Every structure is written in structure tokens, then in C-alpha cells.
Amino acid sequence: MRRTRLPAVVLAAVSAVSLLAGCAGTPPVTASPGAAAPGAGGAETGPDAADAPGTAPLLDARRVAGVADCPAADPGVPAVANGLPEVTLPCFGEDSQVRLAGLRGTPLVINVWAQWCGPCRTEAPMLAEYADRVAAAGEPVQLLGIDYADPRPDLALEFAQQAGWRYPQLVDPQRRIQPGLSIIGPPQTILVRADGTIAYRHPGPVTSTQQLSDLVADKLGVRV
């Protein structure tokens, strides 16, 4: 599949702290010239507001990269016990909102990631390969990414494009899913049954495409 390159983005220096279970703590933030340091009167996990990219360019870039539109969720179905939390997150580019508790009907493979997370970059090719398998099999499961605690959505989208991810991506810069999903840090992969209940949580990166395929087959009953 031909990968379309996005226009070059000026990259800030981004460091990552890697733990066995992934990347924990607060993402690093590189201040722009003249910007206040994190904790000095501003948000601790975001760039200066004047430097934050607008949503329209992100939406355009998402479409150029071929990242899919986000799935529709049922607005009225009640949340279930041991299910996805009652949290609504925007899609990359903010053209739509997705109510996590309303995602029903198709098993889900949800990957929580961030562009500043080293292990997330390590597992990225496995996720792309698995997504290609799923597409070739007629999409018996839905892959969904959540860019988590990330102060640079522009860099996150460039990372997703370079990784070859075509499946939908949500954003959670304020870590709203943390309490309901017990997120320590990215990466984490969550397998969700079609009825909305969580079948399995995999902390840390997946180590191979086959490992992910086997987990989905074992926990969700879907082999691709």
C-alpha cells in the first residue's frame, strides 16, 4: 500500500521514559521561545496555547494521511459493568466525537499510545501489520487508537502516518480515560467484546503481530 507523506513538520526535541509496562508519568514538553515553563502558570502537559496547531490543519492532514473517520457510537445505550467508561473523546481533527461506552456491535482492539512514548514506537509496525490483516479479512474486529496525554497532536498525527496506521484515532490530552481504564501509561491494548465489556487488558507493548493475533483469538474469539 502506497504511503502518502505529509508535509514536513518541524520537530521539537522529545524524550521518553520507558518502563517495563510502558511509559509512565507526564509527557515531556519542549517550551517555545518566550513560553512559560510547565508549572509556571500554565498546563503541565501542553504547549503554549499560541503554539498549539489548529484543528482544521489537523483534520486536513489526517485525511491526507488516510487515517479513517472515527466510528459511530450509540448515544443512548447504557454503559455496562466492566465496560468502557462513560467518556466522550474527539477524533483527530475534531470533526466528530465518540462516546466510548456507546461502542457496540463489533469487537474492539483499542491501543492507547503517545508519540513521545518509546515502546509505542516499537510496537507501531506490529499494529499496522495486524490492521492490514484485519482489513484483508473483512474487518471482523475494529481497531481504534487513543493518543493519550500528548501535548503535540501534530507530531502524533505525523507519527501515526509514518507508522502506516489507517484505522481511526481519538485524542485524550487530559487523560480522561485513566480512572475508568486504570491506565498507568502508554502503551496499553484493551480488548473489548461486541457487547461492550472488557475482555482483556494488555499492559506495555505487544511484542509481535502474532502475539496480538493470538490474544484477539483467545480473548475475543476472532482469528485473523
DOKOL-560089 format. One line per field, with one value per atom (N, C-alpha, C): atom name; x negated, y negated, z; residue number from 1. Coordinates in steps of 0.05 Angstrom, whole numbers, plus 5000, padded with zeros to 4 digits. Atoms other than C-alpha are relative to their C-alpha. Layout:
# residues N
kolmar: (CA	...)
X: (X	...)
Y: (Y	...)
Z: (Z	...)
zalo: (NUM	...)
***
This chain:
# residues 224
kolmar: (N	CA	C	N	CA	C	N	CA	C	N	CA	C	N	CA	C	N	CA	C	N	CA	C	N	CA	C	N	CA	C	N	CA	C	N	CA	C	N	CA	C	N	CA	C	N	CA	C	N	CA	C	N	CA	C	N	CA	C	N	CA	C	N	CA	C	N	CA	C	N	CA	C	N	CA	C	N	CA	C	N	CA	C	N	CA	C	N	CA	C	N	CA	C	N	CA	C	N	CA	C	N	CA	C	N	CA	C	N	CA	C	N	CA	C	N	CA	C	N	CA	C	N	CA	C	N	CA	C	N	CA	C	N	CA	C	N	CA	C	N	CA	C	N	CA	C	N	CA	C	N	CA	C	N	CA	C	N	CA	C	N	CA	C	N	CA	C	N	CA	C	N	CA	C	N	CA	C	N	CA	C	N	CA	C	N	CA	C	N	CA	C	N	CA	C	N	CA	C	N	CA	C	N	CA	C	N	CA	C	N	CA	C	N	CA	C	N	CA	C	N	CA	C	N	CA	C	N	CA	C	N	CA	C	N	CA	C	N	CA	C	N	CA	C	N	CA	C	N	CA	C	N	CA	C	N	CA	C	N	CA	C	N	CA	C	N	CA	C	N	CA	C	N	CA	C	N	CA	C	N	CA	C	N	CA	C	N	CA	C	N	CA	C	N	CA	C	N	CA	C	N	CA	C	N	CA	C	N	CA	C	N	CA	C	N	CA	C	N	CA	C	N	CA	C	N	CA	C	N	CA	C	N	CA	C	N	CA	C	N	CA	C	N	CA	C	N	CA	C	N	CA	C	N	CA	C	N	CA	C	N	CA	C	N	CA	C	N	CA	C	N	CA	C	N	CA	C	N	CA	C	N	CA	C	N	CA	C	N	CA	C	N	CA	C	N	CA	C	N	CA	C	N	CA	C	N	CA	C	N	CA	C	N	CA	C	N	CA	C	N	CA	C	N	CA	C	N	CA	C	N	CA	C	N	CA	C	N	CA	C	N	CA	C	N	CA	C	N	CA	C	N	CA	C	N	CA	C	N	CA	C	N	CA	C	N	CA	C	N	CA	C	N	CA	C	N	CA	C	N	CA	C	N	CA	C	N	CA	C	N	CA	C	N	CA	C	N	CA	C	N	CA	C	N	CA	C	N	CA	C	N	CA	C	N	CA	C	N	CA	C	N	CA	C	N	CA	C	N	CA	C	N	CA	C	N	CA	C	N	CA	C	N	CA	C	N	CA	C	N	CA	C	N	CA	C	N	CA	C	N	CA	C	N	CA	C	N	CA	C	N	CA	C	N	CA	C	N	CA	C	N	CA	C	N	CA	C	N	CA	C	N	CA	C	N	CA	C	N	CA	C	N	CA	C	N	CA	C	N	CA	C	N	CA	C	N	CA	C	N	CA	C	N	CA	C	N	CA	C	N	CA	C	N	CA	C	N	CA	C	N	CA	C	N	CA	C	N	CA	C	N	CA	C	N	CA	C	N	CA	C	N	CA	C	N	CA	C	N	CA	C	N	CA	C	N	CA	C	N	CA	C	N	CA	C	N	CA	C	N	CA	C	N	CA	C	N	CA	C	N	CA	C	N	CA	C	N	CA	C	N	CA	C	N	CA	C	N	CA	C	N	CA	C	N	CA	C	N	CA	C	N	CA	C	N	CA	C	N	CA	C	N	CA	C	N	CA	C	N	CA	C	N	CA	C	N	CA	C	N	CA	C	N	CA	C	N	CA	C	N	CA	C	N	CA	C	N	CA	C	N	CA	C)
X: (4983	5000	4982	5017	4971	5006	4997	4958	4996	5002	4971	4986	5015	4921	5014	4990	4947	4978	5021	4911	4983	5019	4850	5010	4994	4863	4974	5024	4810	5003	4998	4797	4985	5013	4783	4987	5014	4736	5019	4981	4780	4986	5012	4754	5022	4980	4789	4988	5008	4784	5012	4989	4791	4999	4999	4814	5008	4992	4827	5029	4972	4902	5007	4995	4894	4988	5010	4885	5018	4984	4908	4994	5005	4916	5009	4992	4923	4982	5017	4900	4982	5018	4841	5012	4991	4857	4977	5022	4809	5012	4988	4824	4991	5007	4826	4985	5014	4781	5019	4983	4812	5023	4978	4862	4993	5004	4871	4994	5006	4842	5024	4978	4891	5001	4998	4918	4998	5003	4905	5024	4976	4977	5014	4987	4995	5005	4994	5019	4974	5025	4966	4995	5004	4978	5005	4994	4988	4981	5017	4950	5015	4987	4964	5023	4975	5034	4995	5005	5006	4986	5015	4964	5016	4985	5018	5012	4989	5038	5030	4971	5109	5011	4988	5159	5004	4996	5172	4975	5023	5100	4996	5003	5100	5020	4980	5164	4991	5010	5135	4977	5023	5071	5009	4990	5110	5011	4988	5147	4978	5023	5082	4986	5014	5051	5017	4983	5110	5010	4989	5129	5030	4971	5201	5016	4981	5260	5006	4995	5279	5028	4975	5335	5022	4977	5405	5005	4994	5426	5029	4972	5496	5002	4999	5514	5018	4980	5569	4996	5004	5545	4986	5013	5527	4973	5026	5456	5004	4998	5443	4978	5020	5407	4976	5025	5334	4999	5001	5341	4984	5014	5312	5013	4990	5320	5019	4982	5373	4984	5017	5324	5003	4998	5332	4974	5025	5268	5002	5000	5256	4982	5017	5230	4977	5021	5164	5012	4989	5183	5026	4976	5245	5024	4977	5294	5023	4979	5332	4991	5005	5338	5009	4994	5340	5005	4993	5376	4990	5012	5334	5020	4981	5390	5021	4980	5433	4990	5012	5386	5009	4988	5424	5002	4994	5435	4977	5025	5363	4979	5023	5305	4980	5019	5254	4972	5028	5178	4992	5007	5162	4971	5028	5090	4996	5005	5071	4970	5028	5007	4995	5008	4969	4975	5023	4917	4974	5024	4869	4991	5005	4870	4984	5018	4812	5012	4988	4847	5023	4979	4905	4989	5013	4858	4990	5010	4830	5023	4978	4899	5015	4984	4925	5001	4998	4905	5018	4983	4940	5029	4972	5004	5008	4994	5000	5004	4998	4989	5026	4976	5046	5024	4978	5092	5003	4998	5075	5013	4987	5094	5030	4971	5160	5015	4988	5175	5004	4998	5160	5021	4980	5206	5028	4973	5265	5007	4997	5255	5019	4984	5284	4996	5004	5255	4995	5005	5249	4976	5022	5182	5005	4996	5183	4977	5022	5125	5009	4995	5126	4973	5024	5070	5003	4995	5061	4979	5018	5032	4979	5019	5000	5003	4998	4984	4996	5006	4967	5016	4984	5024	4989	5011	4988	4978	5021	4928	5013	4986	4976	5011	4989	5010	4978	5022	4944	4989	5009	4923	5020	4980	4989	4997	5003	4978	4975	5025	4906	5002	4996	4928	5017	4982	4977	5027	4973	5038	5021	4977	5102	5025	4976	5151	5005	4993	5188	4984	5015	5154	5015	4988	5183	4977	5020	5146	5011	4994	5145	4977	5023	5096	5003	4995	5128	5001	5001	5122	5027	4974	5197	5007	4995	5196	4985	5018	5145	5015	4987	5193	5016	4983	5241	4986	5015	5188	4974	5024	5134	4974	5024	5082	4977	5024	5013	4984	5014	4981	5002	5000	4979	4973	4977	4976	5016	4983	5034	5021	4981	5080	5023	4976	5151	5018	4983	5194	5029	4973	5269	5019	4981	5325	5021	4979	5382	5022	4980	5428	4990	5011	5383	4984	5015	5350	4970	5029	5274	4992	5009	5245	4972	5029	5171	4986	5018	5121	4972	5029	5050	4983	5018	5001	4974	5026	4939	5004	4998	4923	5005	4999	4943	4973	5027	4880	4999	4999	4904	5028	4973	4962	5014	4988	4973	5010	4991	4977	5027	4974	5033	5022	4981	5068	5010	4993	5066	5016	4985	5091	5029	4973	5151	5015	4987	5166	5008	4995	5162	5021	4982	5199	5026	4976	5248	5012	4990	5255	4999	5003	5233	4972	5027	5175	4997	5007	5144	4970)
Y: (5024	5000	4975	5024	4932	4982	5019	4887	4972	5028	4813	4985	5016	4769	4974	5027	4709	4980	5021	4642	5002	4997	4640	4982	5014	4618	4994	5007	4581	5014	4984	4629	4987	5008	4607	5025	4977	4650	5013	4985	4703	5024	4978	4751	5018	4981	4813	5015	4983	4851	5027	4973	4926	5017	4981	4975	5027	4973	5050	5000	5000	5035	4977	5022	4976	4974	5027	4901	4989	5010	4874	4970	5027	4804	4980	5022	4737	4998	5002	4729	4975	5023	4683	4978	5023	4613	4983	5018	4570	4973	5027	4497	4985	5017	4449	4975	5024	4387	4980	5019	4340	5011	4988	4390	5007	4993	4403	5029	4972	4467	5014	4986	4522	4997	5004	4510	4971	5028	4435	4984	5014	4413	5011	4988	4459	5029	4972	4530	5016	4986	4581	5020	4980	4627	4988	5011	4578	4978	5022	4528	4974	5026	4454	4998	5000	4440	4988	5014	4394	5018	4983	4451	5025	4975	4505	4999	5001	4525	5001	5000	4512	5026	4975	4567	5004	4997	4552	5011	4987	4566	5029	4972	4630	5017	4984	4653	5004	4998	4638	5020	4981	4675	5028	4973	4734	5012	4990	4741	5006	4995	4735	5026	4976	4789	5026	4977	4835	5013	4990	4844	4998	4997	4867	4982	5014	4829	5017	4986	4848	5014	4985	4899	4986	5011	4880	5016	4987	4896	4994	5003	4906	4980	5020	4844	5007	4994	4878	5025	4975	4947	4996	5005	4950	5013	4988	4963	5027	4974	5034	5003	4994	5060	5014	4990	5077	4994	5008	5039	4974	5025	4977	4978	5021	4914	4981	5020	4861	4975	5022	4815	4996	5006	4779	4985	5011	4763	4991	5009	4724	5017	4988	4755	4981	5018	4728	4980	5021	4662	4990	5008	4657	4996	5001	4669	5017	4984	4718	5007	4992	4742	5030	4972	4815	5006	4991	4839	5029	4974	4898	5021	4981	4931	5008	4994	4930	5016	4984	4971	5029	4973	5036	5013	4985	5090	5013	4989	5104	5002	4999	5129	4978	5022	5075	5007	4999	5073	4971	5028	5006	4998	5004	4984	4972	5025	4928	4994	5005	4893	4970	5028	4827	4998	5003	4801	4997	5004	4786	5026	4975	4859	5019	4983	4902	5028	4974	4970	4999	5002	4944	5000	5000	4932	5028	4973	5002	5018	4983	5035	4991	5012	4989	5018	4983	5035	5025	4976	5095	4993	5009	5055	4995	5005	5033	5026	4974	5104	5014	4987	5130	4986	5015	5075	5008	4991	5097	5028	4973	5169	4997	5004	5145	4990	5010	5105	5021	4979	5164	5021	4980	5208	4989	5011	5161	4986	5016	5124	5014	4987	5175	4987	5016	5130	4972	5028	5055	4991	5011	5024	4970	5028	4957	4991	5011	4915	4977	5024	4865	4987	5016	4813	4988	5005	4805	4981	5018	4748	4988	5009	4719	4970	5029	4645	4991	5008	4646	5017	4984	4673	4999	5001	4650	5022	4979	4695	5028	4975	4750	5009	4992	4749	5007	4993	4749	5028	4974	4809	5022	4981	4845	5005	4998	4830	5016	4986	4854	5030	4972	4918	5015	4987	4933	5007	4995	4932	4987	5010	4924	5001	4997	4941	4975	5025	4887	4995	5009	4847	4978	5020	4810	4986	5015	4759	4996	5004	4755	4985	5014	4700	4996	5004	4693	5026	4974	4767	5007	4995	4774	5029	4971	4849	5014	4988	4860	5014	4986	4875	5024	4978	4919	5024	4978	4960	5006	4995	4957	4999	5004	4930	4990	5009	4926	4982	5016	4901	5016	4986	4918	5016	4990	4965	5020	4980	5007	5008	4991	5050	5013	4991	5064	5014	4984	5119	4999	5005	5105	5018	4983	5154	4983	5015	5135	4989	5010	5126	4977	5023	5071	5006	4992	5110	5004	4997	5111	5029	4973	5179	5003	4997	5165	4973	5023	5110	5010	4992	5118	4976	5023	5070	5002	5000	5050	5006	4996	5060	5029	4974	5120	5006	4994	5157	5012	4990	5185	4999	4999	5185	5025	4974	5258	5000	5002	5244	4986	5015	5193	5017	4983	5240	5022	4978	5296	4990	5011	5251	4995	5006	5228	5026	4974	5300	5013	4987	5324	4985	5016	5266	4992	5009	5245	5021	4979	5308	4993	5008	5274	5005	4993	5303	4987	5011	5262	5003)
Z: (5000	5000	5000	5002	4980	5023	4978	5039	4991	5008	5027	5022	4980	5062	5005	4992	5100	4996	5000	5093	5025	4978	5138	5024	4975	5210	5014	4984	5250	5026	4976	5306	5023	4975	5377	5011	4987	5418	5019	4983	5450	5012	4987	5502	5012	4988	5532	5022	4978	5597	4996	5005	5585	5024	4979	5637	4988	5010	5631	4991	5006	5630	4981	5018	5582	5010	4993	5591	5022	4978	5658	5004	4992	5684	4979	5017	5648	4976	5024	5576	5001	5001	5563	4983	5015	5539	4993	5008	5499	4997	5001	5511	4975	5022	5453	5011	4990	5457	5012	4987	5506	5015	4986	5532	5028	4972	5606	5003	4995	5632	5012	4988	5651	5030	4972	5720	5009	4994	5716	4990	5007	5709	4976	5023	5651	5005	4997	5639	4999	4998	5657	4977	5021	5597	4972	5026	5539	4993	5009	5496	5005	4998	5499	4981	5016	5472	4973	5025	5419	4980	5017	5391	4993	5005	5391	4972	5027	5320	5000	5002	5299	4991	5006	5288	4970	5029	5214	4986	5013	5192	5008	4991	5234	4985	5015	5200	4971	5027	5132	4998	5000	5150	5005	4995	5177	4974	5025	5111	4979	5018	5071	5007	4991	5114	4996	5004	5101	5026	4975	5174	4999	5003	5176	5018	4983	5203	5025	4975	5274	4999	5001	5286	5014	4987	5305	5025	4975	5376	5007	4992	5404	5023	4978	5445	5023	4980	5484	5016	4987	5502	5027	4975	5576	5002	4995	5599	5015	4987	5622	5021	4980	5683	4987	5012	5667	4970	5028	5603	4997	5005	5571	5016	4983	5613	4985	5011	5603	4994	5008	5568	4970	5028	5502	4991	5009	5463	4971	5028	5399	4982	5021	5336	4993	5010	5308	4981	5017	5276	5010	4986	5320	4981	5017	5263	5011	4987	5308	5028	4973	5379	5003	4997	5402	5030	4973	5465	5004	4998	5487	5010	4989	5528	4979	5020	5465	4976	5022	5421	5004	4998	5410	4972	5024	5358	4987	5012	5336	5022	4981	5379	4994	5003	5391	5010	4990	5396	5003	4995	5429	5009	4993	5431	5011	4988	5479	4996	5008	5455	5002	5002	5451	4983	5017	5403	5015	4984	5460	5013	4985	5484	4983	5015	5461	4994	5005	5470	4980	5020	5429	4972	5026	5371	4993	5005	5380	4990	5007	5374	4976	5021	5319	4975	5024	5260	5003	4995	5292	4998	5002	5299	4971	5029	5226	4985	5013	5203	5007	4991	5245	4987	5013	5218	4971	5028	5147	4999	4999	5166	5004	4993	5195	4975	5024	5132	4979	5020	5087	5007	4990	5130	5001	4999	5122	5025	4975	5188	5020	4979	5238	5027	4976	5292	4992	5005	5297	5016	4986	5313	5005	4992	5349	5017	4984	5374	5017	4983	5431	5006	4995	5431	5028	4972	5506	5012	4986	5548	4982	5021	5486	4995	5004	5483	4971	5027	5409	4980	5019	5365	4972	5027	5302	4997	5001	5319	5002	4997	5340	4973	5025	5273	4980	5018	5236	5007	4991	5278	4989	5010	5260	4970	5029	5187	4992	5005	5188	5007	4992	5224	4981	5019	5169	5011	4988	5214	4984	5016	5174	5016	4984	5229	5017	4987	5269	5025	4977	5323	5015	4982	5383	5015	4984	5427	5028	4972	5502	5014	4988	5522	5030	4972	5591	5016	4987	5608	5013	4989	5618	5003	4998	5607	5022	4980	5662	5023	4978	5720	4991	5008	5682	4988	5012	5647	5015	4983	5701	4984	5016	5653	5017	4987	5683	4981	5021	5619	4974	5026	5545	4996	5014	5511	5017	4989	5532	4979	5020	5489	5015	4986	5511	4980	5018	5480	5011	4991	5483	4984	5013	5467	4986	5016	5419	5018	4981	5480	5017	4986	5506	5025	4976	5563	4993	5005	5570	5005	4998	5557	5011	4992	5570	4997	5001	5585	4997	5004	5558	5006	4994	5593	4984	5015	5555	4971	5029	5482	4993	5011	5441	4987	5009	5420	4972	5028	5353	4990	5012	5305	5008	4993	5321	5028	4972	5395	5002	4999	5383	4987	5013	5335	5019	4982	5386	5024	4978	5442	4991	5010	5400	4995	5004	5381	5026	4974	5453	5016	4983	5486	4987	5014	5432	4981	5018	5391	4971	5028	5326	4991	5011	5286	4973	5026	5231	4995)
zalo: (1	1	1	2	2	2	3	3	3	4	4	4	5	5	5	6	6	6	7	7	7	8	8	8	9	9	9	10	10	10	11	11	11	12	12	12	13	13	13	14	14	14	15	15	15	16	16	16	17	17	17	18	18	18	19	19	19	20	20	20	21	21	21	22	22	22	23	23	23	24	24	24	25	25	25	26	26	26	27	27	27	28	28	28	29	29	29	30	30	30	31	31	31	32	32	32	33	33	33	34	34	34	35	35	35	36	36	36	37	37	37	38	38	38	39	39	39	40	40	40	41	41	41	42	42	42	43	43	43	44	44	44	45	45	45	46	46	46	47	47	47	48	48	48	49	49	49	50	50	50	51	51	51	52	52	52	53	53	53	54	54	54	55	55	55	56	56	56	57	57	57	58	58	58	59	59	59	60	60	60	61	61	61	62	62	62	63	63	63	64	64	64	65	65	65	66	66	66	67	67	67	68	68	68	69	69	69	70	70	70	71	71	71	72	72	72	73	73	73	74	74	74	75	75	75	76	76	76	77	77	77	78	78	78	79	79	79	80	80	80	81	81	81	82	82	82	83	83	83	84	84	84	85	85	85	86	86	86	87	87	87	88	88	88	89	89	89	90	90	90	91	91	91	92	92	92	93	93	93	94	94	94	95	95	95	96	96	96	97	97	97	98	98	98	99	99	99	100	100	100	101	101	101	102	102	102	103	103	103	104	104	104	105	105	105	106	106	106	107	107	107	108	108	108	109	109	109	110	110	110	111	111	111	112	112	112	113	113	113	114	114	114	115	115	115	116	116	116	117	117	117	118	118	118	119	119	119	120	120	120	121	121	121	122	122	122	123	123	123	124	124	124	125	125	125	126	126	126	127	127	127	128	128	128	129	129	129	130	130	130	131	131	131	132	132	132	133	133	133	134	134	134	135	135	135	136	136	136	137	137	137	138	138	138	139	139	139	140	140	140	141	141	141	142	142	142	143	143	143	144	144	144	145	145	145	146	146	146	147	147	147	148	148	148	149	149	149	150	150	150	151	151	151	152	152	152	153	153	153	154	154	154	155	155	155	156	156	156	157	157	157	158	158	158	159	159	159	160	160	160	161	161	161	162	162	162	163	163	163	164	164	164	165	165	165	166	166	166	167	167	167	168	168	168	169	169	169	170	170	170	171	171	171	172	172	172	173	173	173	174	174	174	175	175	175	176	176	176	177	177	177	178	178	178	179	179	179	180	180	180	181	181	181	182	182	182	183	183	183	184	184	184	185	185	185	186	186	186	187	187	187	188	188	188	189	189	189	190	190	190	191	191	191	192	192	192	193	193	193	194	194	194	195	195	195	196	196	196	197	197	197	198	198	198	199	199	199	200	200	200	201	201	201	202	202	202	203	203	203	204	204	204	205	205	205	206	206	206	207	207	207	208	208	208	209	209	209	210	210	210	211	211	211	212	212	212	213	213	213	214	214	214	215	215	215	216	216	216	217	217	217	218	218	218	219	219	219	220	220	220	221	221	221	222	222	222	223	223	223	224	224	224)
***
